[in-house]
Amino acid sequence: MINPGRHTATIEGDFLVFLIGARLHRLRAALQMRRIGAQMTQMQRTLAQHPELGCLHTQNWFGRTTLAVQYWRDFASLERFAKDKDLPHLEPWREFNRLVRDSQDIGIWHETYELSAGSFEAMYVNMPTFGLAAAGRPEPVSHASTAAKRLHRSGGGV
């Protein structure tokens, strides 16, 4: 469903944005890359079924370079998920390391950003609930709302 007009994202408190992905460097590793994708899908299914783990929302893009954007309540929740032997991350991560770490056929990457309440801004125009708005909630804003105003900064804005 499209949210007509302009919306921003509202989320309570501090949160964490975790970006993770993989990149296929050599075609011969396509089956391994597909397996990594299937394992990531299983991990995200578990996160969606268990909000008490602290993951607020995930979104994926697939291609030669994959990207998963995850919104977490805090770093402790992300770390717990990554290291818990009873959850579906630790064993696939160990398997990945055994299979492809030294081959250079597939690259893997991640970035982690901790954000304080009010230290972010978002804008969605004629979009379905997406990204941070899906992790929190969309909130309509007027045409007078700018990035600078949403960040409580002076000046013009976008």
N, C-alpha and C positions, 0 to 999 in steps of 0.2 A: 504494500500500500504506500502510495506517495503521500508525503506530508507537504501539502501545497504551501508555498511562501517560504519565508526565511525562518530558520530555527538554529538555535545553538544547543550545546550539550550541557546538562547539569548533572553533577555527580557529587555525592556527599563525601567530604573528607579527603585525605591523601589517597593516592593510588599509584599503581605502577603500570607502565606500558612496556611490554616485552615483545620485541620483533625477533623472529627466528625464521630461518630458511635454509635452503640448500641450492646448489647450482650444479648442473650436469656439465662436466667438462669434456667427457669423451662418451660417444654413443654406446660403446661397449658396456657401459655401466647403467644403461637405461632400466634394466630389470631391477637393479639394486635401488635406483632412484624411485622406481614405482613402489618397491617394498617400504622405503622410508616414508613415502606419501601415505601408504596404507596404515603404517604404524602411527603417524601423526593424526590421521583421521580417528583411529581408535582412542588415542590420548584425548583428543578434543571431545569425542563422544562421552568419555568418562567425565571430563570436566563439566560438560553440559548437564549430565545426569546427577552431579554431586556439587551443587553450588557451595556447600559448606567447605569445599577445598580452597575457596577464595578466588577462583577465576570468575571474573564478571562477564566476559564476552570474548569470543574469538572470531576471526574472519581469515579466510585463506585466498590466495591467488596462486595458480599453478601455471607453469611453463618451464622453460629451461632453467630459470631461477624461480624458486618458490618463495613465497612470503606468507607467514602467518603473523597476524597482529593479535596480541592477547592483552587484555586489560585485567589486572589483578588488584585485589584489595591491598596487598603489601608484599614485600620481598620475602618475608618469612613463609608465606603461603606458597609462592612459586618454588622456593628452595625445598620445602617439605615435599611438594609434588615431585620434583626432580629426583630426590634422593630416596623416596619411600619404595622399598623393594616390593611392596604389595600393590603399588600403582603402576600403570602401564608406561612409565618413562625409563626407568633405570635400566631394565634389561635390553630394550631396543637401543639405548645409547651405548651400552657395552658392546652389543652386536655390531653396531655401526663402526665403532672403534676397531673391532677385530677385523671386519671385512674391508673397510675402505680408508681408514685413517692414513695409511702410508702410500696408497695407490695414486693419489692425486686425480682420480677419475671423477670424484664428487667432492665439492666443497660444502662446508656447512658454516653457518654464521649465526650470531645473535647480538642484539643490543638491548640494554635494559635502561629504562628511564624512570626515576622516582619523581613524582610530581606532588607538590604541596597543593592543598585546597586553594583554589582561586588563581593558580599560577599557569593556567592554560586557557585557551579559547578555541572555539570551533564554530564553523559556519556550514550550514547545509541549506541549499536552495532547491526546492522541488525535488527532494530526495526521500527515499524510504528511510526509516530509522536505521542508522548506519554508524559504524565506528564507535566513538566515545558516547554518542547519544544512545546506542544500543546497550552499552555497559552501564550507563546511568539512565538518563531520560532526555528526550528532545523537549525544548522549550521555545515557543514562538518568540521572535524578536521583531522590532519595527525596522523600517528602512534607515532610521537614524542610528541604529546600533552599529558600531564599528569595532574592529579588532582592538583598537586602542581603548575604547570605552569598556569593552568586555574584560580587558586586562587591567582596567582602572589606571590607564596611562593617559597623559595629555597628548594632544596633537590630533592629526587627521586620522585616517585609517582606511581599512579595506572593508 
